[in-house]
């Protein structure tokens, strides 16, 4: 339990929280109001397994269970949260359960732990704690429902719900099938024989729930009784306490809007950096570059947490979480909702369920999402779908309160920090356009006839579920009138919303709406709509994949209107996707999804009123060369190798938290500037007078915490000079032109096979010149590079390093510090994913951490944030291949010659091993004669290193690509 004392504001330090073992152990934690739960639990409490990765809420490794107790109703509410984004002060009087709270080596493991082990659902194990807590949260809440009691050993959770519980948790090395099997094993509707390999039974026919570790509802106490008693006894003091207004206070929790603006308008707040906080999930998108003086928690204002229904719609307070919004829209209220309105709410729920991940939605507020969309041009799905249904917002400024449409709100200049979004009103809709709460200004007169509402939402994103910002999202609402005489369908009251395509905010396609209003849709009309939409959806300059995004808008709109156009409706059958399915568009335009066939005798109007047609959600993903692996260099105008003249730091709020800056000048006299070493050569730890490549380390900022160090590093000003320096080599082509190559040791250069000239003479056909290009690939281990260095007596040092090469790491640290190797002890407890990225590349972090600890004579811990890790560490080797191949008419290849160019980066690293690995992969195939010329290119990029199956992956791809080229030339099947 986190208990910061009684009151609505408290001082900067001395946060006290209790780790709720059965007897309650009190541990004191010191930090500012920006301290997160992850920092408190993972970094300040030994043995508590909450894993820090990138503090963006995107991986789920740090998920914990948060429990809140309501003394009035005597109810405990439990839900998963991302501890890296959850501020410690915001969970005052809450309890936090980590994976150790479920089970441990001392008290025994929970059935979730045992099943993860038994189904082989963990490899490096870094993501497993978060997976366990996400699943435990889903099981706990499912067992609280009023559903029928499941068979003994199972939970009330369904297979679908169980798998969805981990939708936001990333795993890099195990693969999701065994993890999904663990989740499904708790569901009563699972067929145990369908589960994969496990240690509980050897054969599928032996599957039995009795063989699984038992699931016991209510086994874990997430909110001990003594904590409830403490909260109950503190209620009176909490309710009567007012803000003290003390200068040293950092955290405020006003009880009303009047009190809030009293704080904001006071001199103390106008002169300081102030952050308004609800769920703090926005910090995962927009990282903080400096500390704040004051924090104001808005969740204590009742008006911002209201949920109100009336005859016109639902009003939701801005502080209501997205998860709560989903719950509210799911609730049945037959007294006020028409059939069309129910379908619209169901569709909004379905789309919101794809936004972020469960542990983010549990803390993220509806208002915070819309404010980010308005102020920061955040690509919000929620803003788009609420725009389509005519939502209205109420917000407060320093001059007064305004109530306007969401469309008008989004068009306003970016809100300042004193603007408070109060509520969002979602209107009810009905098929009767005269009684609709939101009608079109372009309404036309039509004969009295049957009518219906069509509503559908779309989104295209890298992942259908979990944290992935859309490439484009859209939502379409339209009234359809069926003329009883002609049977034609007339379109009225259109709301066509698009967002996330590279615009400042979500928009309504007004020109398209006006063009379609009152019209009967035909193929020619639809063609005109497409032309109008092309003029409307124009991504701003610099938007990535701009053409893809624009084409998505046309695709979504066409898919929505196609069933309404006479000429485009197939009489025999209408294909559609059920609301629960996910469709994927591949380059050959084939889709996977459910297909239903409607009887021809069903009228077109009845077909359109079918909920499964009206409310279908299609997840569209297009594959193209735009999504090649990372690593292709982008040359900036005037880019040159730069000589560093000095580093200064801008003074900020985080500056007093900085302890030291460690650079090349701090390396001991007897030491060397070395950060990485292998048999082929070494790499410097820090750039000294010359910066040779993008991502080169200049120095290390040491601060009180990792967060302070990251903030301080962002304030560095590096002064460069590029006089008398040659332009950098940023590509293989540059290296070829400048003859910039590393030598491959003769003993490691692969041998040619056969006689190339003879093989070419035997060929019936020849491809004399063709080219392949392979990009790089980031390692993406779950645990970023990390190390902990602890100085010992007599120049000894102990380094805990997440490395795959502890013996080489020991030697590099000893050389850097100028001490004997036996003075350095390197310990590797476990590696949270490596794939080769923690072989040589981890040495740089271990050496830098050891140097800082050695210099300051105090323990130093370091872990890279994800962005820095991606910039520094490199990845798989990019390659360029020019080849010529000879082959017979029956497809038999007689000769192959390759010019293979490998981008090694700035240092040689392990690159001399790659040519042999590539050729070995090619030798699995019979080429007749195989000839090659291999060059290792030296470029001004981060050194490339070994990555899972180094060289073999590239070699296999090269072989398959050549075979497909030959097959295409001969118009043959590659498997012939």
N, C-alpha and C positions, 0 to 999 in steps of 0.2 A: 504494500500500500504506500502511496506517495502522500505524505502529510506535511504541508508547508506551513503549518500553523493556522491559527484562526484569523479570519479577516479577509477583506476584499483586495488588499494590496499588501505586498511584503517586500522585504529588502533583497538586495542583490545576491547575497550569499547565504550559506548555512541552510540549504534545503535538506530536510531530514525525511527519509522515507524508510518504510519497514518492509523487509523481505518476509513475506507471510509464510514462514514455516509454521508448524502447528503451535509453537510456543511464541512466535513473533520475535525475530532478531532485528534490532535497530541498527542501521548503518547510516552514518552522516556523510552527505555528499555536498561538495561545495561547487558552485557554478553560477553563471549569470542566468537571466530569465530566458535566454535563447537556448538553454541546454535542452537537448532532446532526451527522450526516454532511452534511446539506443546508447547515447553517450553515457548516461548514468548507469545503466545496467551492464552493458558490454565492456565499457572501458574503465569503469571505476569500481567494479565488483568482481573480484577474482572468481573464476569458475562458473559464471553465469553465461550461458551460451546464447547470446543474441549477437548476430554477426554483422559487422559493419562492412558495407560494400561501396555504395556510391551516394547514399543519402538522397536518393531521388524517388524512392518508392516504386522503382520499376522492376525489381527482381523478386521480392518476397522473402529473401533470406532472413530478414529481421522481424518477421511477423510475430506478434505476441497476442495473447488474449487479454482484452481490456474488459473489466467488469465494473459496472456502476450500480450502486445500491440506492434505491428510493425508500427512505424511511417511512414515507406516508403510506405507500401501498405495500411496503415490506417485500418488494420485488427486486431481484437482481437481473440486470440486463447484461448479456455477454456478447461481445463481437470482436472480430479480429481487426487489428490496426497495424500499420507500418510504423515501427518504433523509431525509424530514422527520421520521420517527419513529425512525430507527435512530441510537442513541447512538454517538458516535465511539469511546468506550472499549470498547464491546461488540464491535467488529469489529477488535480488535487482531490483527495478523498476517493480515489479509485484504486482498484487492485489490478495488478499485472501478473499474468501467469506465463512463464516461459516454458520451454520444453522440459526443463528440469522439474518444473512443477507437476508435470504429468508422471514422470518416473525418472529414475537415475540408478546408478550402480549401487548406491547404498540402500535405497528403499525398494528396488525392483523396478522393472520397466513397464510402461503402459502397453496395452494391447496394440495401440497404434505403432509404437516403437517396434514391438515384436513382429508385427506384420510387415513393416517396412523392411526389416531384416530378412524375414522368412520368404518374402517375394522378390528378394534381390533388387530392391527398389532404391538402393543407395550405392554410390561409387566413391566419389571424393567426400561426400557427406556434407558439403558446405550448405547446400540448399535444404537439406533434410529437416533441420529444426523449424524453419518457416513452413515447410510442407506439413509437418505434423501439427503445428498450431492452426493452420488454415483448415485442415481436416477436422481437428478437434472442435473448433468453433462451429463448423457446419453440423457436426454430430450433436453437440450440446443444444443448439437451437432447434434442430429437427426433433430431438427427443422431448422438447417442451411443447410441441404442437399437440393438437387434439386428435390426431389421426389414430387409427387402430393400432393396438399393441402388436409389435412385430414378434416373430418367433424368437425363442431364447437364443442369444448370441448375436442377434442382429439389431440394427438401429432402425428408427422410423424413416431414415433418409432413403431416398431413391437412388438408383444408379446414376441418373442424369445429374441430380443434385450433388452427389458425392464427387463425381468427376469435375463438375463445375466449381467445386469449392477450392480447387487449386489452379483455377484458370489464370490467376495473376502470378503464380510462382514459377520462376524459370529454373530449368535444370539443363546443364550444359553437357554432361557426360553420360548419364545413365540412360536417358530415353524415357519417354512418358508411359510406355505400355505397362511396365511393372508397377509404376507409381499409380497409374489408373486402376490396376488390379487391386492394389491395397485399398484404395478408396471404395471400389465397388464391393469388396469383400464384406463391408459393413452393411450393405443395402439388402433388404429383405427380398427385393425383386430380382436379385442376381442369380444367374445359373452358375454355381460354383465350378462346374465342369469346364466353363469357358475361360476361367482364369488361367494365367500362364504358369510357367515353371515356378515351383516353390518347394520349401522344405517340409511342408505340412502333410503332403501326400505325393506319392510318386506317379500315380496314374490318375487320369481324370475321373474314372469310375469310382475311385476311392474318396473323392471329394465329399467332405462332410463338415458342417459347421462346428461339430464337436472337436474337430482336429485343430481349429483355429484358436488363437488366444482369445479368451472370452471378452465380449464387450459388455460392460456393466454400466447402466445408466446411473448418473449421479455419483460415480465413484470418486471423482475429483471435486474437492471443495474449492471453488474459485473465489469465494468471499467468506472468510472465517467469521465466526460469530463475534469475536472480540473486536473486529474491525467495524462491524455493524453497530456495536455498542458505542464505540468511540464516535462514530458519525452521529448517532442519535443524541448523544450527550452534547454534541457541538452545534446542533441545529439552531438553538436559541441565540447563541453568540454570533453565528453566521448571519442570521436574519437581521439582527440589530446593529451589526457593525457597519460603519460608514468609512469611506475613504479617509485615510489619515492625511494624505497629501504631503507626506514627508519627502524631502529632496532625494533621499537614498532609495526610494521605492522604484522598482522597475516594472512590476506587473500590477495591472489594475483590472478589475472585473466589475464594471458599473452595472447597476440593477435597472437602469432605464435609459431611454434616449436623452432625456433632459440632463441626467447625470453625465452621460457620455459627452454631450456638447459642452457641458460645463468644464470637463477636463480638457477637451480639445481647444477651447477658446482661452484657457488660462495661459499666462505668460510662460509657465514652466514647460508646457507642451509645445507652444509655438516656437520655442527656441531649441527644441530637441528633435532628434530623429525618432519618429513614432511609428510603430507597426500595429495595425489592427488585425487581430487574429480570430479565426473561427476554427478551422481544422488544420491550418498551416500546410495543407497539401500543395498549395501553389508554390512553395519553396522548392518542391521537387522539379518544377518546370523552370522557374526563374530563381537561380541561385543568388544568395545574399553575398554581396561583395564587402560588406562592412557590418559592424554591430549596430544595434538600435539602443537608444537611450531608454525608451519606454515601450512597453507592450500593453495593449488594451484587448482584453478578452471579451468578445461580443456575445458569447453564448449565454451569458447571464441575463440578457435583456429579453423579457418575455415576449415583447412584440415581434422580435426577430425569429421566434421559434413557434409561432402560431400555425395551426392547421385548421382551417375554417371552411365549411361547406355551406353554400346557400343555393338558392334557386338558379343562380347565374353561373356558378362554377365553383372551383376550389381555389382558395387563397392559401399560399404557402409562405411562411416566413423565410427570410433570406438565410437564416442560420440552420434551417432544416437540412439534414444530410441527404445526399442523393439516395442512399439506401432507404431512408425514411420516406422520401418522395415515392420510391417504387412501391413501398408497402401501402402508402395512402392510395395510390392510383389503382392498386390491386383490390382494395376493399370494395365490397359490394354495397351499393346503395340504390336499390331498385326504385326508390321513390322519386328520384330526381333525374336519373340517367335514362336517356333514350337509347335504343339499340345502337345507333350510329356512334353515340358518345362513348358507349362501353368499348366499342371496337377501337376507337381512337385512343382511349386510355390504355387499352391492352397493347396497342402498337407502340405507344410512347414508352411503356414499361419494357417491352421487348428490346427497344433500341437503347434505353438507358442501361439495361443489363449488360450491354456490350461496351459501355464507357468505363475506362480505367479497369480496376480489379476490385473484388469484394472488400479487401482491407483498405483500399483508398476510398471507395464509395462510403464506407462506414464513418469516415471522418470528414470527407470533402462536403462542403455546403453548396446548396443550389445557388445561393447568391454569390458566393465566391467564384464559382465557375463563370457566371454571367459577367461579373465585374472584370475578370481576367479577359474575357472576350471583348468587352467594351474598352478597357484601358490598355491592355497589352497585345491586342490583336491575336489572342489565343484561338486556335482552331477548334472551337467548341462544337461538339455534336449537339449538346443540350440546347444551346442558343438557336441552332437551326431548326430543331423539331418544335421548340416552343414558339418560334417565329411563325411556323407554318400553321399553327392552330390559333393564331391571333391572341397571344398572351399579352397581359398588361402588367407593367411594373410600377411600383410605388417606391420612391426614393427621397431621401432628405438631404438637402444641401444647407449651407450656412445661411442662405436667404429664405428657406422655406421648404415645404413638402410638395412634390410634384407627382402626378399620376398620368402616365403616358403609355403608349403602346411600346412593346419591346423593339419594334422596328425603329421607332423614333429614338428610343434610348440608345440603341447601337450606333445611330448616326451622329449622336452628340459628340463634341470634343471629348477626349479622354478625361474621365472623372479624376478629380484631385483626391487627396487622402482624407479630406473632410466630408466627402460624399458617401452616404450610407444607403445601401440598397435595403429597403425594409421588407418588401413582399413581392411575390409574383402571383398573378391571378391567371389560372388556366380556365377558359370558358367551357361550358358544356356545349355540345353540338347535337343537333338532331337532323334527321333527313328532311324535316319541314323547314324550308329555307326562310319562311316568313317569321318563324320563332327562333331562328338561330341567334345566338348571342353575339356573333360576329359576322356581319353581312358585307357584301361587296358594294362598293360605290357604283359599280358598273352593272347593276342588276337590270335585267330586261324583262319585259312582260311576256309570259308564256302561258299557254292553256293549262288549266288545272289537270294534273296528271301525276303518275307515280314518280317518286324521287328517291334518291339514295345518296349517301356520302361515300366517296372513295378516299381512302387515306393510306398512304404508304411511306415508309422511310427507307433510305438506302445509306450505306457507307462502304467505302473501300479503304482498307487499312492493311498494313503488313501482317497483322494477326487479327483474326475475327473476334477473339475474346482476349481480355487482358489489356495491359498498358500499351496502346498503340494509337498515335494520333492519326486521324483520317487523312488520306490524300484528298478526298472529297466526301462531303456528306450532303444529303438532301432529304427533303420531306415535302410531299405533295398532298394537298387536300382539295377536293372539288365536289360540288353538288352536280349530280347527273339527273336530268329530267327525261323521262321516257314519254314521248308523245303517244297518246292512246290511239290516235288515228293513223299516223304514219309509222309508229314504232321507232322513230329515230331518237337518238340520244343527244340531248342538248347539254352543253357544259355551262355551268354558272358558278359564281362565287369561288373563283380559283385562288388558291394560296400555294405558290410554287417557291420554295425556299432552297437556297444553296449556300454552302459554307465550306471553309477549309481548303479552298482551291487556290489560295494566293491572294485573297482580297483582305481588306482591313477588318471586315466583319461579315457575318452572314447577311444575305440579302434576299429580297423577294424579286423574282423576275417579273417586274410590273408590265413591261412591254409585251411579254408573252401572255401574261394573264389577260390583259386588255384585248389582245388579238384573238384569244380563244373564247372569250365570254360571249355566250349566246349562239355559238356556232355548233354545227354538227360536224364531228371529226371525220375527215376523209384523209386519204393518203397525201393528197396535194396540200391540205391544210397542215398536216403533220410535217411535211417538208418545209413549209413556211415557218413553222414553229422552230425547227432545227436551225434554220438560217438566223432567226431572231435570237435564239439562244447563243449562237456563236458570237453574236455582237454583244451579248450581255456578259457571258462568262469569260472574262479576259484576265488571266492571272497577271499580277504585277511583275515588273522586270526583276529577274533574279530568282523567281520561284522555281524550285526544283521540280522536274517532271511536269512542266507546265502544259505541254501538249497532251500528256496522259490525263491530267486532271480535267482539262477542257473536254476531252473525248468522253470521260466518265459522265460528265453532266448530260451530254447528249444521249448516252446509253441509258442512263437512269430514266430520263424523261421519256425516251422512246419505249422502254419496257413498261412504263406506267400507262401510257396512252395507247399502245398498240392494240390491246383487246377492244378498245372503243372504236377503232377505225374499221369501217365496213370492209374495205378492200384487203385489210391485213388480218382479218379474223379467219382462222381455219375452221371450216364447218364441221369437219369430222371430229376434231378434238381440240381442246384448249390446254396448253401446257402451263402449269404453274407450280410454284414451289410452296410447300407448306410452311406455316409460320415458324416451325421449329427447325427447319432445314437450313443448310448453308450451301449456297451455290458458288462454284469457283469457275471463272472463265479462263480457259487456256488459250494459247495462241491459235489453235485450230478451231476455236469457237465451240468446242464441246464443253458441256457442263455436267457436273454431277449434282444431283438433287433428286427430290421425289417428283414423280410425274403422275398426275391424275388425269383420267379421261372422263369428260362430262358427256352425258348422253346428248345426241344431236337435237332431241325433242325439247331440251331445256331452252327456255327463251333467253335471249341475250341479256335482258334486264335481270332475270333471276340469277344468271351466272354472275353478274356484277355484284349482286347483293350477297353472294356466297362469301362468308367471312374469310375462308381460306384463300379466296382469290383477292379480295379487297385488301386484306392485311397480310401480305406476304413480304418477308424481309430477305433480301438477297445480299449476301456478302460477296463482293466482286473483287478479285485480285488478278491483275494482269502481269504476265511475266515478259520481260524484255531485257535488252542489254543495259537499260537504265539501272538495273539492280545487280550489276556485277559487283564482286567483292571489293571492299575498301582498299585503298592503297594507291590508286592511280593519281599521280601528282598533278596539281593545278599550278601552273607557273604564274606568279604574280608579276605585274608590270614592274620592271626595274629590279626584279629579284636578283640578288647577288650574295655570294658568300660574304659574311660580315665579320669584321674585327670588332671585338667588344672593347669599349673604352672605359666602361664603368657601370655600376649598378647603384641606383638610389631608390629609396622607398618613400612613397607618398604617406604623409601622416594621416592616420584615420583613427576611428574608435578602437580598432583592433591593435594599433601600434603598441600600447602599453603591455599587451599580452605577449609580445615577441621577446624571446630570450636572447637569440643570437642569429647571425647569418654565417653560415659555414661555406667557404668557397675553396678554390684551388690554393690560395695563400695559407690556408689553415692546415694543409697536409704537413705532418711532422717532417723535420729536416731529413731524417733517415728514411722516410717513406717515399712512395712514388705516386704519381697521379694515374692510378690504374683502377678501373671499375669492373673490368671483365677480362678474362684470359682463357685461352685454350691453346692447343698445340700449334695452331696456325698463326696466332698473333694475339695482341692485347688491344684493349680499348680504353681511352682515358675516362676517368670518373667525371671530371668537370672540364668544360671549355676554359682555357686559360686566356690567351690573347686572341684566339681565332675561333669563331663559331663556324663549324664545318657542315652542319646539317640541321634540318628542321627537327626539333625534339631533343636537341642536345642539352644536357643538364648544365646549367651555369652555376648553381649553388643550391643550398638547402636552407630554408627558413625554419628555425626551431622556435616553437611557441608553447604556451601552457597546454593547449589541446590541439588536436589535429584540425579542428574547425578554425581556430584562430590562425594556425599556420597557413591553411589554404587561403583565408582572407588576406593575410599579409602578403602572400606570394603574388596575389592578383594586383597588388599595389606597386609592384616593382617597375621601375623605369630603367630600361637598358639602353645605354648610349652606344650606338654603333658608328663605325666608319667603314665605307666600302671603297676607299681610295686604293688604287693599284691592285685591285682584286679582280680575278676573272669571273665571268658569269658562272653560276652553279650548273652542275650536271644533274638534271631532274628526271631524266628518262633514259631508257635503253638507247633510243636514237641519238641522244646527246652523247652518251658514252661511246657509241660506235664512231661518231663524227670526231670525237676528241681522243680516240684510242685509249680510253680509260678502262683498263682491265686489271683484274687480279690474275696471278698465275695459278693454274691447277697443277699440283705436284704430279710429275710423270707417273708415279706409282699409283695414283688415284685416277688417272685419265683412262676411261674405258676403251676397250679394243674394238676395232672395226670388224665387221663380219662379211665375208665373201668378197666377190669382185663386182663393184658397182657398175663398171662399164659393160661387163658381160650380162649382168642382170637387166640393164636398160636395153641392150641389144635384143634380148629375148622377149621384151615386152611388145604386145600388140598396140597398146595405148600408153600415152604418157601425160602426166600433169607436170609441167616443167616449173611452174612457179605458183606457190600458194602460201598463205600466211595464217598463222594462228597467234593470238595474244591471250595470255592468262594474267589476270590481276592478282593482287595480294589478298590475304585473308587474315583478319584479326583473331587472336587466340580465344578471346572471350571466355577465359576461366572465370568462375563465379567469384572467387576470392582474388582481389587485385594484389599486386606485388606488395609484400609486407615484411617487416622485420622489427625485432626488438633487441636492442643492444644494452648490456648491463656491464659497466666497468667493474673489475675486480682488483685486488691488490697486486702490486709489483708488475704493472703494465699488462695484466691479464684482462681478457674481455670475453664475455659469453654472449653469443649472438643467436637468437632464435630466428630462423629464416625459413620462409616457405619456399624451399628450393628443391630442385630435382638433382642438384650436384653439390651436396654439402662439402665434399672433399675439396673441390675446386674453389668453392666459396671461401673456405678456410684460407687457402693459399693467397687469394686476391686480397682479403682483409689484412692478412699479415704483411703483405708487400706494401699495401697502402699506408698502414700505420708504422711500418718500419720495425716490426717486432718479429721474433721467431714464430714459426707456425704453431709450436706447442703452447704459445701464449694465447692462442685463439681457439675457443671452443665453439663449434657451430652445432646447433641442435635443430633438427627438423622433426616436429611432432607429427604433423600431417600437412598435406598440400591440398588446398581447396580448388583443385583443378589445375592442370599444368599444360598438357598437350605439347610440351617442348618449350613453352614460353617461360618456364621457370627453371630452365637448364642454365644457359649462360646469362640470359637477360635478367634473372633475379639477382645476380651478383652485384649489379650496380646499386640496387636499393640496399642490400645488406652492407656493402662497403660504405655508402653514404651515411647510413644509420650508425655504423660502428665508428666512423670518423667523428660524427657529432657527439656521440657518447664519450669517446676517448678525449676529445677536446674540452668538453664541458665537465667531465668527471661526474656524470650523472646519467641515469638510465634514459634512453631515448627510444621512443616507439614511432614507427612510420608506416603508413599505408597510403598508397596512391588512390586518389579518386579516379573514377572510371575514365574521365576525359584525359587526364594526364597520363594514365596507363596506356591508353590507345595511341597517344602521340609519341610516347617514349619507346615503347617495347618492340615495335615492328610487327612482323608476322611472316606469313608464307612468302616464298620467293616469286615475284612476278617474272613472266617469261615472254619472249617473242620467238616464234619458230617460223623460219622460212623452209619450205620443203619441196622436193620434186620426187615423184613416185612413178614407177613403171608397173604395168599390170597387163594380164592377158584378158581376152574377151570373156572368159568364164569367171573372172573375178580374182584369179590368183595373182598375188602381188609378187613381182620378181625383183624389185630393187627400190630402196628408199634412201634418199639423202636429206639430211637436215642441217641447217645452220641454227644452232640453239644459243640464244642469248639469255643469260640469267642475271637479273638485277639483284646484286648482293648487298647494296646499300653502301654505307661509308666504311665499314670494316669487313674483314674477311670472315670473321665468326666461324660458323660451321659450313660455309658455302662450298668449300672444295669437296664435300661429301655428296653434294646434290647431283652433279653430272652423272656419277656412277649409278645413283639410285634411279635417275630418269631412264638411263639406257637399260638398266636391269628390268625395269617395268616394260620397256619396249621389247626386250628379248623374249618375253612370254609369247610373242606372236612370231610367226614365220614370215619374214620380209624377203626371203631370198638373200639379197645382199643388203647390208645396212652400213651406211657411211654417215659420218657426222663431223661437224666442226663446232666446238663448244667454247663459249667465252663467258667468263664471270665479269660482269660490268660493275665498276666502282662508281657509285653515284652519291650525290649529297643528300641522301635520305637515310632514315633510321636503318641500322643494320638488320638484315633479314636473317632469321635463324631457323632451326629445325622446328617443324610443326607436324604433328601426328601424321605418320607415313610420309616423311619428307622425300620429295622427289618422286615417290611411287604414285602419288595422286596425280601429279602433273603428267608423268609418263603414261599412265593409263588413259588419261583424257586425250593426250596427243594421239595415241594409237587409235582410239575409238573415233576421233574426229577424222583422221586420215582414212580409215576404213569407210566411214559414212560418206566421205567425199568421193571415194572410188565407186562405191555403190550407187551414189546419185549420178555419177558420170555414166555408168552402165545401165542405169534404170533398173537396178537389182535391189533385192531385199538384203540388208546387212547380215541377216541370219541364214542366208542361202547356203 
